[in-house]
Amino acid sequence: MFSMRWPDYFDEQAPFIESKGWFADVLIEWDGRRYRPVFYDPVRLRQVVDDELASGAGIFREPNLVVIDRVTRDCMEAAITALIGGDFSMFPEPEWMP
């Protein structure tokens, strides 16, 4: 079983987050590890990719990228559920030693 830890501000800011088309502040806990996916909707992702390539970088890279129709809690939860049930291939968060 996995869990998703949402930031305290999420519900209040959900309409703004959806309109931005991007979110990276949810933490997935699964199989003893933590993961931080980066969610984009297709329109926002296209804008970001175009901006990066136009800046002369010549590359766009985003670890743990998940593209979904809309950046809503329901869509994010459904995406993670589908990934865990199939091909979950995210980089875990680093383990910090005290």
Stockholm file with secondary structure:
# STOCKHOLM 1.0

chainA/1-98         MFSMRWPDYFDEQAPFIESKGWFADVLIEWDGRRYRPVFYDPVRLRQVVDDELASGAGIFREPNLVVIDRVTRDCMEAAITALIGGDFSMFPEPEWMP
#=GR chainA/1-98 SS CEEEECCTTHHHHHHHHHHHTEECCCEEEETTEEECCEEECHHHHHHHHHHHHHTTCCCCCCTTEEECSSCSHHHHHHHHHHHHTSCCCCCBCCCCCC
#=GC SS_cons        CEEEECCTTHHHHHHHHHHHTEECCCEEEETTEEECCEEECHHHHHHHHHHHHHTTCCCCCCTTEEECSSCSHHHHHHHHHHHHTSCCCCCBCCCCCC
//
